[in-house]
Amino acid sequence: MSVMYITVMIARLEVRVKTSAAKTLDSYDAALRNRIIAKFDDIAENPRGTDSKKLEGNIYRVRVGDYRIVYEVHDKERKAVVLRIGHRSEIYR
């Protein structure tokens, strides 16, 4: 019996942050900002991971404590664009 192993290399996505989301991110304290930036790495690895929720079309959100990151996935361009970052009570308004 012959066993073949196939290695699949999934390329990471480039994560871009809109200017408005970057300004919001800059307003947070260092600890929260670092947790959110660490989540960008998870998005780059697997934009549709188990902790992401599809909102509509190709727009998803992930949770970072009480904060949310809303982003759009562009598969052809291999990028994710962070649209909004905010507290869960304000992000969907």
mmCIF file as gemmi writes it, N, C-alpha and C atoms, coordinates in Angstrom:
data_model
loop_
_atom_site.group_PDB
_atom_site.id
_atom_site.type_symbol
_atom_site.label_atom_id
_atom_site.label_alt_id
_atom_site.label_comp_id
_atom_site.label_asym_id
_atom_site.label_entity_id
_atom_site.label_seq_id
_atom_site.pdbx_PDB_ins_code
_atom_site.Cartn_x
_atom_site.Cartn_y
_atom_site.Cartn_z
_atom_site.occupancy
_atom_site.B_iso_or_equiv
_atom_site.pdbx_formal_charge
_atom_site.auth_seq_id
_atom_site.auth_asym_id
_atom_site.pdbx_PDB_model_num
ATOM 1 N N . MET Axp A 1 ? 0.843 -1.171 0 1 0 ? 1 A 1
ATOM 2 C CA . MET Axp A 1 ? 0 0 0 1 0 ? 1 A 1
ATOM 3 C C . MET Axp A 1 ? 0.891 1.238 0 1 0 ? 1 A 1
ATOM 4 N N . SER Axp A 2 ? 0.569 2.16 -0.862 1 0 ? 2 A 1
ATOM 5 C CA . SER Axp A 2 ? 1.331 3.394 -0.977 1 0 ? 2 A 1
ATOM 6 C C . SER Axp A 2 ? 0.534 4.551 -0.376 1 0 ? 2 A 1
ATOM 7 N N . VAL Axp A 3 ? 1.196 5.334 0.445 1 0 ? 3 A 1
ATOM 8 C CA . VAL Axp A 3 ? 0.547 6.476 1.059 1 0 ? 3 A 1
ATOM 9 C C . VAL Axp A 3 ? 1.223 7.732 0.545 1 0 ? 3 A 1
ATOM 10 N N . MET Axp A 4 ? 0.431 8.646 0.061 1 0 ? 4 A 1
ATOM 11 C CA . MET Axp A 4 ? 0.974 9.895 -0.437 1 0 ? 4 A 1
ATOM 12 C C . MET Axp A 4 ? 0.567 11.004 0.519 1 0 ? 4 A 1
ATOM 13 N N . TYR Axp A 5 ? 1.52 11.816 0.897 1 0 ? 5 A 1
ATOM 14 C CA . TYR Axp A 5 ? 1.247 12.951 1.746 1 0 ? 5 A 1
ATOM 15 C C . TYR Axp A 5 ? 1.262 14.207 0.896 1 0 ? 5 A 1
ATOM 16 N N . ILE Axp A 6 ? 0.257 14.987 1.068 1 0 ? 6 A 1
ATOM 17 C CA . ILE Axp A 6 ? 0.16 16.231 0.317 1 0 ? 6 A 1
ATOM 18 C C . ILE Axp A 6 ? 0.258 17.378 1.308 1 0 ? 6 A 1
ATOM 19 N N . THR Axp A 7 ? 1.174 18.247 1.044 1 0 ? 7 A 1
ATOM 20 C CA . THR Axp A 7 ? 1.325 19.426 1.883 1 0 ? 7 A 1
ATOM 21 C C . THR Axp A 7 ? 0.659 20.593 1.186 1 0 ? 7 A 1
ATOM 22 N N . VAL Axp A 8 ? -0.232 21.223 1.886 1 0 ? 8 A 1
ATOM 23 C CA . VAL Axp A 8 ? -0.929 22.377 1.338 1 0 ? 8 A 1
ATOM 24 C C . VAL Axp A 8 ? -0.405 23.613 2.043 1 0 ? 8 A 1
ATOM 25 N N . MET Axp A 9 ? 0.108 24.512 1.275 1 0 ? 9 A 1
ATOM 26 C CA . MET Axp A 9 ? 0.606 25.761 1.832 1 0 ? 9 A 1
ATOM 27 C C . MET Axp A 9 ? -0.403 26.84 1.517 1 0 ? 9 A 1
ATOM 28 N N . ILE Axp A 10 ? -1.014 27.367 2.536 1 0 ? 10 A 1
ATOM 29 C CA . ILE Axp A 10 ? -1.995 28.42 2.353 1 0 ? 10 A 1
ATOM 30 C C . ILE Axp A 10 ? -1.299 29.75 2.598 1 0 ? 10 A 1
ATOM 31 N N . ALA Axp A 11 ? -1.339 30.579 1.597 1 0 ? 11 A 1
ATOM 32 C CA . ALA Axp A 11 ? -0.689 31.885 1.713 1 0 ? 11 A 1
ATOM 33 C C . ALA Axp A 11 ? -1.49 32.772 2.652 1 0 ? 11 A 1
ATOM 34 N N . ARG Axp A 12 ? -0.764 33.539 3.424 1 0 ? 12 A 1
ATOM 35 C CA . ARG Axp A 12 ? -1.403 34.483 4.33 1 0 ? 12 A 1
ATOM 36 C C . ARG Axp A 12 ? -2.008 35.636 3.536 1 0 ? 12 A 1
ATOM 37 N N . LEU Axp A 13 ? -3.052 36.193 4.095 1 0 ? 13 A 1
ATOM 38 C CA . LEU Axp A 13 ? -3.631 37.382 3.499 1 0 ? 13 A 1
ATOM 39 C C . LEU Axp A 13 ? -2.897 38.61 4.014 1 0 ? 13 A 1
ATOM 40 N N . GLU Axp A 14 ? -2.896 39.625 3.21 1 0 ? 14 A 1
ATOM 41 C CA . GLU Axp A 14 ? -2.394 40.921 3.655 1 0 ? 14 A 1
ATOM 42 C C . GLU Axp A 14 ? -3.553 41.606 4.371 1 0 ? 14 A 1
ATOM 43 N N . VAL Axp A 15 ? -3.304 42.14 5.549 1 0 ? 15 A 1
ATOM 44 C CA . VAL Axp A 15 ? -4.339 42.845 6.301 1 0 ? 15 A 1
ATOM 45 C C . VAL Axp A 15 ? -4.077 44.338 6.188 1 0 ? 15 A 1
ATOM 46 N N . ARG Axp A 16 ? -5.05 45.047 5.649 1 0 ? 16 A 1
ATOM 47 C CA . ARG Axp A 16 ? -4.966 46.502 5.54 1 0 ? 16 A 1
ATOM 48 C C . ARG Axp A 16 ? -6.008 47.116 6.46 1 0 ? 16 A 1
ATOM 49 N N . VAL Axp A 17 ? -5.698 48.27 7.013 1 0 ? 17 A 1
ATOM 50 C CA . VAL Axp A 17 ? -6.603 48.937 7.95 1 0 ? 17 A 1
ATOM 51 C C . VAL Axp A 17 ? -6.984 50.289 7.36 1 0 ? 17 A 1
ATOM 52 N N . LYS Axp A 18 ? -8.291 50.517 7.232 1 0 ? 18 A 1
ATOM 53 C CA . LYS Axp A 18 ? -8.746 51.819 6.735 1 0 ? 18 A 1
ATOM 54 C C . LYS Axp A 18 ? -8.291 52.91 7.697 1 0 ? 18 A 1
ATOM 55 N N . THR Axp A 19 ? -8.126 54.104 7.182 1 0 ? 19 A 1
ATOM 56 C CA . THR Axp A 19 ? -7.643 55.231 7.976 1 0 ? 19 A 1
ATOM 57 C C . THR Axp A 19 ? -8.539 55.489 9.181 1 0 ? 19 A 1
ATOM 58 N N . SER Axp A 20 ? -9.842 55.432 8.991 1 0 ? 20 A 1
ATOM 59 C CA . SER Axp A 20 ? -10.764 55.685 10.107 1 0 ? 20 A 1
ATOM 60 C C . SER Axp A 20 ? -10.617 54.629 11.198 1 0 ? 20 A 1
ATOM 61 N N . ALA Axp A 21 ? -10.428 53.375 10.808 1 0 ? 21 A 1
ATOM 62 C CA . ALA Axp A 21 ? -10.235 52.309 11.793 1 0 ? 21 A 1
ATOM 63 C C . ALA Axp A 21 ? -8.889 52.46 12.489 1 0 ? 21 A 1
ATOM 64 N N . ALA Axp A 22 ? -7.869 52.905 11.757 1 0 ? 22 A 1
ATOM 65 C CA . ALA Axp A 22 ? -6.547 53.114 12.358 1 0 ? 22 A 1
ATOM 66 C C . ALA Axp A 22 ? -6.587 54.229 13.395 1 0 ? 22 A 1
ATOM 67 N N . LYS Axp A 23 ? -7.355 55.277 13.123 1 0 ? 23 A 1
ATOM 68 C CA . LYS Axp A 23 ? -7.489 56.373 14.087 1 0 ? 23 A 1
ATOM 69 C C . LYS Axp A 23 ? -8.176 55.885 15.354 1 0 ? 23 A 1
ATOM 70 N N . THR Axp A 24 ? -9.188 55.055 15.19 1 0 ? 24 A 1
ATOM 71 C CA . THR Axp A 24 ? -9.865 54.478 16.348 1 0 ? 24 A 1
ATOM 72 C C . THR Axp A 24 ? -8.903 53.611 17.143 1 0 ? 24 A 1
ATOM 73 N N . LEU Axp A 25 ? -8.136 52.796 16.446 1 0 ? 25 A 1
ATOM 74 C CA . LEU Axp A 25 ? -7.161 51.923 17.091 1 0 ? 25 A 1
ATOM 75 C C . LEU Axp A 25 ? -6.135 52.731 17.869 1 0 ? 25 A 1
ATOM 76 N N . ASP Axp A 26 ? -5.685 53.827 17.317 1 0 ? 26 A 1
ATOM 77 C CA . ASP Axp A 26 ? -4.702 54.683 17.991 1 0 ? 26 A 1
ATOM 78 C C . ASP Axp A 26 ? -5.244 55.298 19.276 1 0 ? 26 A 1
ATOM 79 N N . SER Axp A 27 ? -6.553 55.435 19.375 1 0 ? 27 A 1
ATOM 80 C CA . SER Axp A 27 ? -7.137 56.06 20.559 1 0 ? 27 A 1
ATOM 81 C C . SER Axp A 27 ? -7.212 55.108 21.761 1 0 ? 27 A 1
ATOM 82 N N . TYR Axp A 28 ? -7.014 53.813 21.542 1 0 ? 28 A 1
ATOM 83 C CA . TYR Axp A 28 ? -7.096 52.835 22.629 1 0 ? 28 A 1
ATOM 84 C C . TYR Axp A 28 ? -5.79 52.768 23.399 1 0 ? 28 A 1
ATOM 85 N N . ASP Axp A 29 ? -5.878 52.263 24.647 1 0 ? 29 A 1
ATOM 86 C CA . ASP Axp A 29 ? -4.662 52.099 25.446 1 0 ? 29 A 1
ATOM 87 C C . ASP Axp A 29 ? -3.8 50.984 24.841 1 0 ? 29 A 1
ATOM 88 N N . ALA Axp A 30 ? -2.55 50.946 25.226 1 0 ? 30 A 1
ATOM 89 C CA . ALA Axp A 30 ? -1.566 50.042 24.613 1 0 ? 30 A 1
ATOM 90 C C . ALA Axp A 30 ? -1.954 48.575 24.74 1 0 ? 30 A 1
ATOM 91 N N . ALA Axp A 31 ? -2.483 48.172 25.886 1 0 ? 31 A 1
ATOM 92 C CA . ALA Axp A 31 ? -2.832 46.766 26.09 1 0 ? 31 A 1
ATOM 93 C C . ALA Axp A 31 ? -3.917 46.315 25.118 1 0 ? 31 A 1
ATOM 94 N N . LEU Axp A 32 ? -4.983 47.101 24.988 1 0 ? 32 A 1
ATOM 95 C CA . LEU Axp A 32 ? -6.068 46.769 24.07 1 0 ? 32 A 1
ATOM 96 C C . LEU Axp A 32 ? -5.578 46.828 22.629 1 0 ? 32 A 1
ATOM 97 N N . ARG Axp A 33 ? -4.809 47.856 22.309 1 0 ? 33 A 1
ATOM 98 C CA . ARG Axp A 33 ? -4.273 47.999 20.95 1 0 ? 33 A 1
ATOM 99 C C . ARG Axp A 33 ? -3.445 46.77 20.572 1 0 ? 33 A 1
ATOM 100 N N . ASN Axp A 34 ? -2.622 46.262 21.471 1 0 ? 34 A 1
ATOM 101 C CA . ASN Axp A 34 ? -1.796 45.089 21.185 1 0 ? 34 A 1
ATOM 102 C C . ASN Axp A 34 ? -2.638 43.834 20.999 1 0 ? 34 A 1
ATOM 103 N N . ARG Axp A 35 ? -3.724 43.7 21.77 1 0 ? 35 A 1
ATOM 104 C CA . ARG Axp A 35 ? -4.612 42.544 21.599 1 0 ? 35 A 1
ATOM 105 C C . ARG Axp A 35 ? -5.301 42.586 20.233 1 0 ? 35 A 1
ATOM 106 N N . ILE Axp A 36 ? -5.698 43.764 19.813 1 0 ? 36 A 1
ATOM 107 C CA . ILE Axp A 36 ? -6.36 43.906 18.512 1 0 ? 36 A 1
ATOM 108 C C . ILE Axp A 36 ? -5.371 43.641 17.376 1 0 ? 36 A 1
ATOM 109 N N . ILE Axp A 37 ? -4.171 44.162 17.486 1 0 ? 37 A 1
ATOM 110 C CA . ILE Axp A 37 ? -3.162 43.938 16.452 1 0 ? 37 A 1
ATOM 111 C C . ILE Axp A 37 ? -2.802 42.453 16.368 1 0 ? 37 A 1
ATOM 112 N N . ALA Axp A 38 ? -2.766 41.769 17.5 1 0 ? 38 A 1
ATOM 113 C CA . ALA Axp A 38 ? -2.505 40.324 17.496 1 0 ? 38 A 1
ATOM 114 C C . ALA Axp A 38 ? -3.612 39.584 16.748 1 0 ? 38 A 1
ATOM 115 N N . LYS Axp A 39 ? -4.838 40.07 16.847 1 0 ? 39 A 1
ATOM 116 C CA . LYS Axp A 39 ? -5.951 39.448 16.139 1 0 ? 39 A 1
ATOM 117 C C . LYS Axp A 39 ? -5.824 39.632 14.631 1 0 ? 39 A 1
ATOM 118 N N . PHE Axp A 40 ? -5.161 40.716 14.188 1 0 ? 40 A 1
ATOM 119 C CA . PHE Axp A 40 ? -4.906 40.907 12.754 1 0 ? 40 A 1
ATOM 120 C C . PHE Axp A 40 ? -4.104 39.729 12.197 1 0 ? 40 A 1
ATOM 121 N N . ASP Axp A 41 ? -3.181 39.209 13.006 1 0 ? 41 A 1
ATOM 122 C CA . ASP Axp A 41 ? -2.375 38.064 12.575 1 0 ? 41 A 1
ATOM 123 C C . ASP Axp A 41 ? -3.262 36.836 12.382 1 0 ? 41 A 1
ATOM 124 N N . ASP Axp A 42 ? -4.241 36.638 13.268 1 0 ? 42 A 1
ATOM 125 C CA . ASP Axp A 42 ? -5.184 35.528 13.114 1 0 ? 42 A 1
ATOM 126 C C . ASP Axp A 42 ? -6.015 35.69 11.848 1 0 ? 42 A 1
ATOM 127 N N . ILE Axp A 43 ? -6.425 36.918 11.571 1 0 ? 43 A 1
ATOM 128 C CA . ILE Axp A 43 ? -7.2 37.188 10.36 1 0 ? 43 A 1
ATOM 129 C C . ILE Axp A 43 ? -6.362 36.875 9.118 1 0 ? 43 A 1
ATOM 130 N N . ALA Axp A 44 ? -5.092 37.237 9.141 1 0 ? 44 A 1
ATOM 131 C CA . ALA Axp A 44 ? -4.206 36.97 8.008 1 0 ? 44 A 1
ATOM 132 C C . ALA Axp A 44 ? -4.049 35.472 7.769 1 0 ? 44 A 1
ATOM 133 N N . GLU Axp A 45 ? -3.985 34.708 8.837 1 0 ? 45 A 1
ATOM 134 C CA . GLU Axp A 45 ? -3.83 33.251 8.728 1 0 ? 45 A 1
ATOM 135 C C . GLU Axp A 45 ? -5.109 32.571 8.243 1 0 ? 45 A 1
ATOM 136 N N . ASN Axp A 46 ? -6.239 32.95 8.843 1 0 ? 46 A 1
ATOM 137 C CA . ASN Axp A 46 ? -7.498 32.295 8.525 1 0 ? 46 A 1
ATOM 138 C C . ASN Axp A 46 ? -8.646 33.298 8.684 1 0 ? 46 A 1
ATOM 139 N N . PRO Axp A 47 ? -8.982 34.024 7.629 1 0 ? 47 A 1
ATOM 140 C CA . PRO Axp A 47 ? -9.988 35.085 7.745 1 0 ? 47 A 1
ATOM 141 C C . PRO Axp A 47 ? -11.394 34.579 8.049 1 0 ? 47 A 1
ATOM 142 N N . ARG Axp A 48 ? -11.633 33.321 7.817 1 0 ? 48 A 1
ATOM 143 C CA . ARG Axp A 48 ? -12.947 32.748 8.093 1 0 ? 48 A 1
ATOM 144 C C . ARG Axp A 48 ? -12.838 31.694 9.192 1 0 ? 48 A 1
ATOM 145 N N . GLY Axp A 49 ? -12.015 31.988 10.172 1 0 ? 49 A 1
ATOM 146 C CA . GLY Axp A 49 ? -11.752 31.062 11.267 1 0 ? 49 A 1
ATOM 147 C C . GLY Axp A 49 ? -12.978 30.797 12.123 1 0 ? 49 A 1
ATOM 148 N N . THR Axp A 50 ? -12.793 29.925 13.095 1 0 ? 50 A 1
ATOM 149 C CA . THR Axp A 50 ? -13.916 29.501 13.925 1 0 ? 50 A 1
ATOM 150 C C . THR Axp A 50 ? -14.456 30.631 14.792 1 0 ? 50 A 1
ATOM 151 N N . ASP Axp A 51 ? -13.636 31.629 15.08 1 0 ? 51 A 1
ATOM 152 C CA . ASP Axp A 51 ? -14.121 32.727 15.914 1 0 ? 51 A 1
ATOM 153 C C . ASP Axp A 51 ? -14.646 33.909 15.109 1 0 ? 51 A 1
ATOM 154 N N . SER Axp A 52 ? -14.714 33.754 13.788 1 0 ? 52 A 1
ATOM 155 C CA . SER Axp A 52 ? -15.258 34.827 12.96 1 0 ? 52 A 1
ATOM 156 C C . SER Axp A 52 ? -16.733 34.552 12.678 1 0 ? 52 A 1
ATOM 157 N N . LYS Axp A 53 ? -17.464 35.618 12.448 1 0 ? 53 A 1
ATOM 158 C CA . LYS Axp A 53 ? -18.879 35.488 12.111 1 0 ? 53 A 1
ATOM 159 C C . LYS Axp A 53 ? -19.134 36.271 10.836 1 0 ? 53 A 1
ATOM 160 N N . LYS Axp A 54 ? -19.799 35.63 9.901 1 0 ? 54 A 1
ATOM 161 C CA . LYS Axp A 54 ? -20.127 36.286 8.642 1 0 ? 54 A 1
ATOM 162 C C . LYS Axp A 54 ? -21.309 37.22 8.874 1 0 ? 54 A 1
ATOM 163 N N . LEU Axp A 55 ? -21.146 38.474 8.473 1 0 ? 55 A 1
ATOM 164 C CA . LEU Axp A 55 ? -22.219 39.446 8.632 1 0 ? 55 A 1
ATOM 165 C C . LEU Axp A 55 ? -23.066 39.527 7.376 1 0 ? 55 A 1
ATOM 166 N N . GLU Axp A 56 ? -22.437 39.817 6.241 1 0 ? 56 A 1
ATOM 167 C CA . GLU Axp A 56 ? -23.13 39.856 4.958 1 0 ? 56 A 1
ATOM 168 C C . GLU Axp A 56 ? -22.096 39.867 3.856 1 0 ? 56 A 1
ATOM 169 N N . GLY Axp A 57 ? -22.434 39.27 2.732 1 0 ? 57 A 1
ATOM 170 C CA . GLY Axp A 57 ? -21.491 39.231 1.61 1 0 ? 57 A 1
ATOM 171 C C . GLY Axp A 57 ? -20.149 38.673 2.028 1 0 ? 57 A 1
ATOM 172 N N . ASN Axp A 58 ? -19.103 39.453 1.841 1 0 ? 58 A 1
ATOM 173 C CA . ASN Axp A 58 ? -17.764 39.018 2.235 1 0 ? 58 A 1
ATOM 174 C C . ASN Axp A 58 ? -17.265 39.815 3.446 1 0 ? 58 A 1
ATOM 175 N N . ILE Axp A 59 ? -18.196 40.254 4.28 1 0 ? 59 A 1
ATOM 176 C CA . ILE Axp A 59 ? -17.858 41.021 5.484 1 0 ? 59 A 1
ATOM 177 C C . ILE Axp A 59 ? -18.007 40.125 6.707 1 0 ? 59 A 1
ATOM 178 N N . TYR Axp A 60 ? -16.976 40.148 7.548 1 0 ? 60 A 1
ATOM 179 C CA . TYR Axp A 60 ? -16.918 39.309 8.741 1 0 ? 60 A 1
ATOM 180 C C . TYR Axp A 60 ? -16.59 40.164 9.955 1 0 ? 60 A 1
ATOM 181 N N . ARG Axp A 61 ? -16.758 39.56 11.141 1 0 ? 61 A 1
ATOM 182 C CA . ARG Axp A 61 ? -16.347 40.225 12.364 1 0 ? 61 A 1
ATOM 183 C C . ARG Axp A 61 ? -15.718 39.194 13.292 1 0 ? 61 A 1
ATOM 184 N N . VAL Axp A 62 ? -14.765 39.662 14.077 1 0 ? 62 A 1
ATOM 185 C CA . VAL Axp A 62 ? -14.177 38.843 15.132 1 0 ? 62 A 1
ATOM 186 C C . VAL Axp A 62 ? -14.247 39.627 16.427 1 0 ? 62 A 1
ATOM 187 N N . ARG Axp A 63 ? -14.24 38.887 17.525 1 0 ? 63 A 1
ATOM 188 C CA . ARG Axp A 63 ? -14.317 39.503 18.838 1 0 ? 63 A 1
ATOM 189 C C . ARG Axp A 63 ? -12.942 39.576 19.48 1 0 ? 63 A 1
ATOM 190 N N . VAL Axp A 64 ? -12.704 40.661 20.186 1 0 ? 64 A 1
ATOM 191 C CA . VAL Axp A 64 ? -11.522 40.834 21.021 1 0 ? 64 A 1
ATOM 192 C C . VAL Axp A 64 ? -12.066 41.385 22.34 1 0 ? 64 A 1
ATOM 193 N N . GLY Axp A 65 ? -12.451 40.49 23.234 1 0 ? 65 A 1
ATOM 194 C CA . GLY Axp A 65 ? -13.106 40.913 24.462 1 0 ? 65 A 1
ATOM 195 C C . GLY Axp A 65 ? -14.423 41.589 24.141 1 0 ? 65 A 1
ATOM 196 N N . ASP Axp A 66 ? -14.607 42.807 24.631 1 0 ? 66 A 1
ATOM 197 C CA . ASP Axp A 66 ? -15.834 43.562 24.356 1 0 ? 66 A 1
ATOM 198 C C . ASP Axp A 66 ? -15.749 44.376 23.07 1 0 ? 66 A 1
ATOM 199 N N . TYR Axp A 67 ? -14.674 44.221 22.339 1 0 ? 67 A 1
ATOM 200 C CA . TYR Axp A 67 ? -14.459 44.989 21.106 1 0 ? 67 A 1
ATOM 201 C C . TYR Axp A 67 ? -14.626 44.085 19.895 1 0 ? 67 A 1
ATOM 202 N N . ARG Axp A 68 ? -14.942 44.698 18.773 1 0 ? 68 A 1
ATOM 203 C CA . ARG Axp A 68 ? -15.163 43.96 17.533 1 0 ? 68 A 1
ATOM 204 C C . ARG Axp A 68 ? -14.307 44.553 16.426 1 0 ? 68 A 1
ATOM 205 N N . ILE Axp A 69 ? -13.844 43.668 15.549 1 0 ? 69 A 1
ATOM 206 C CA . ILE Axp A 69 ? -13.138 44.065 14.329 1 0 ? 69 A 1
ATOM 207 C C . ILE Axp A 69 ? -14.019 43.623 13.173 1 0 ? 69 A 1
ATOM 208 N N . VAL Axp A 70 ? -14.458 44.552 12.358 1 0 ? 70 A 1
ATOM 209 C CA . VAL Axp A 70 ? -15.269 44.248 11.182 1 0 ? 70 A 1
ATOM 210 C C . VAL Axp A 70 ? -14.367 44.412 9.966 1 0 ? 70 A 1
ATOM 211 N N . TYR Axp A 71 ? -14.305 43.373 9.152 1 0 ? 71 A 1
ATOM 212 C CA . TYR Axp A 71 ? -13.395 43.395 8.006 1 0 ? 71 A 1
ATOM 213 C C . TYR Axp A 71 ? -14.017 42.717 6.797 1 0 ? 71 A 1
ATOM 214 N N . GLU Axp A 72 ? -13.458 43.04 5.659 1 0 ? 72 A 1
ATOM 215 C CA . GLU Axp A 72 ? -13.929 42.531 4.372 1 0 ? 72 A 1
ATOM 216 C C . GLU Axp A 72 ? -12.818 41.695 3.76 1 0 ? 72 A 1
ATOM 217 N N . VAL Axp A 73 ? -13.166 40.523 3.245 1 0 ? 73 A 1
ATOM 218 C CA . VAL Axp A 73 ? -12.177 39.612 2.661 1 0 ? 73 A 1
ATOM 219 C C . VAL Axp A 73 ? -12.245 39.701 1.142 1 0 ? 73 A 1
ATOM 220 N N . HIS Axp A 74 ? -11.086 39.905 0.523 1 0 ? 74 A 1
ATOM 221 C CA . HIS Axp A 74 ? -10.961 39.937 -0.944 1 0 ? 74 A 1
ATOM 222 C C . HIS Axp A 74 ? -10.039 38.788 -1.335 1 0 ? 74 A 1
ATOM 223 N N . ASP Axp A 75 ? -10.642 37.669 -1.733 1 0 ? 75 A 1
ATOM 224 C CA . ASP Axp A 75 ? -9.856 36.468 -2.027 1 0 ? 75 A 1
ATOM 225 C C . ASP Axp A 75 ? -8.945 36.635 -3.227 1 0 ? 75 A 1
ATOM 226 N N . LYS Axp A 76 ? -9.427 37.248 -4.281 1 0 ? 76 A 1
ATOM 227 C CA . LYS Axp A 76 ? -8.605 37.383 -5.49 1 0 ? 76 A 1
ATOM 228 C C . LYS Axp A 76 ? -7.356 38.213 -5.245 1 0 ? 76 A 1
ATOM 229 N N . GLU Axp A 77 ? -7.485 39.254 -4.444 1 0 ? 77 A 1
ATOM 230 C CA . GLU Axp A 77 ? -6.338 40.12 -4.146 1 0 ? 77 A 1
ATOM 231 C C . GLU Axp A 77 ? -5.539 39.611 -2.946 1 0 ? 77 A 1
ATOM 232 N N . ARG Axp A 78 ? -6.022 38.546 -2.297 1 0 ? 78 A 1
ATOM 233 C CA . ARG Axp A 78 ? -5.379 37.967 -1.106 1 0 ? 78 A 1
ATOM 234 C C . ARG Axp A 78 ? -5.184 39.022 -0.016 1 0 ? 78 A 1
ATOM 235 N N . LYS Axp A 79 ? -6.275 39.738 0.28 1 0 ? 79 A 1
ATOM 236 C CA . LYS Axp A 79 ? -6.182 40.756 1.326 1 0 ? 79 A 1
ATOM 237 C C . LYS Axp A 79 ? -7.473 40.814 2.125 1 0 ? 79 A 1
ATOM 238 N N . ALA Axp A 80 ? -7.341 41.31 3.341 1 0 ? 80 A 1
ATOM 239 C CA . ALA Axp A 80 ? -8.481 41.605 4.199 1 0 ? 80 A 1
ATOM 240 C C . ALA Axp A 80 ? -8.378 43.072 4.571 1 0 ? 80 A 1
ATOM 241 N N . VAL Axp A 81 ? -9.479 43.784 4.477 1 0 ? 81 A 1
ATOM 242 C CA . VAL Axp A 81 ? -9.501 45.209 4.784 1 0 ? 81 A 1
ATOM 243 C C . VAL Axp A 81 ? -10.327 45.418 6.046 1 0 ? 81 A 1
ATOM 244 N N . VAL Axp A 82 ? -9.678 45.944 7.085 1 0 ? 82 A 1
ATOM 245 C CA . VAL Axp A 82 ? -10.374 46.241 8.332 1 0 ? 82 A 1
ATOM 246 C C . VAL Axp A 82 ? -11.18 47.513 8.118 1 0 ? 82 A 1
ATOM 247 N N . LEU Axp A 83 ? -12.495 47.394 8.244 1 0 ? 83 A 1
ATOM 248 C CA . LEU Axp A 83 ? -13.392 48.515 7.994 1 0 ? 83 A 1
ATOM 249 C C . LEU Axp A 83 ? -13.659 49.331 9.25 1 0 ? 83 A 1
ATOM 250 N N . ARG Axp A 84 ? -13.922 48.636 10.359 1 0 ? 84 A 1
ATOM 251 C CA . ARG Axp A 84 ? -14.259 49.312 11.609 1 0 ? 84 A 1
ATOM 252 C C . ARG Axp A 84 ? -13.702 48.528 12.793 1 0 ? 84 A 1
ATOM 253 N N . ILE Axp A 85 ? -13.374 49.254 13.835 1 0 ? 85 A 1
ATOM 254 C CA . ILE Axp A 85 ? -12.979 48.674 15.112 1 0 ? 85 A 1
ATOM 255 C C . ILE Axp A 85 ? -13.749 49.456 16.165 1 0 ? 85 A 1
ATOM 256 N N . GLY Axp A 86 ? -14.374 48.754 17.107 1 0 ? 86 A 1
ATOM 257 C CA . GLY Axp A 86 ? -15.096 49.48 18.128 1 0 ? 86 A 1
ATOM 258 C C . GLY Axp A 86 ? -15.673 48.597 19.2 1 0 ? 86 A 1
ATOM 259 N N . HIS Axp A 87 ? -16.199 49.23 20.229 1 0 ? 87 A 1
ATOM 260 C CA . HIS Axp A 87 ? -16.844 48.524 21.323 1 0 ? 87 A 1
ATOM 261 C C . HIS Axp A 87 ? -18.115 47.867 20.797 1 0 ? 87 A 1
ATOM 262 N N . ARG Axp A 88 ? -18.458 46.74 21.357 1 0 ? 88 A 1
ATOM 263 C CA . ARG Axp A 88 ? -19.614 45.977 20.856 1 0 ? 88 A 1
ATOM 264 C C . ARG Axp A 88 ? -20.919 46.759 20.93 1 0 ? 88 A 1
ATOM 265 N N . SER Axp A 89 ? -21.024 47.712 21.842 1 0 ? 89 A 1
ATOM 266 C CA . SER Axp A 89 ? -22.261 48.483 21.959 1 0 ? 89 A 1
ATOM 267 C C . SER Axp A 89 ? -22.376 49.554 20.881 1 0 ? 89 A 1
ATOM 268 N N . GLU Axp A 90 ? -21.287 49.858 20.198 1 0 ? 90 A 1
ATOM 269 C CA . GLU Axp A 90 ? -21.293 50.938 19.21 1 0 ? 90 A 1
ATOM 270 C C . GLU Axp A 90 ? -20.97 50.506 17.786 1 0 ? 90 A 1
ATOM 271 N N . ILE Axp A 91 ? -20.405 49.35 17.607 1 0 ? 91 A 1
ATOM 272 C CA . ILE Axp A 91 ? -19.832 48.971 16.309 1 0 ? 91 A 1
ATOM 273 C C . ILE Axp A 91 ? -20.877 48.788 15.211 1 0 ? 91 A 1
ATOM 274 N N . TYR Axp A 92 ? -22.083 48.351 15.546 1 0 ? 92 A 1
ATOM 275 C CA . TYR Axp A 92 ? -23.075 48.038 14.517 1 0 ? 92 A 1
ATOM 276 C C . TYR Axp A 92 ? -24.02 49.184 14.213 1 0 ? 92 A 1
ATOM 277 N N . ARG Axp A 93 ? -23.795 50.348 14.811 1 0 ? 93 A 1
ATOM 278 C CA . ARG Axp A 93 ? -24.667 51.498 14.584 1 0 ? 93 A 1
ATOM 279 C C . ARG Axp A 93 ? -24.395 52.151 13.256 1 0 ? 93 A 1
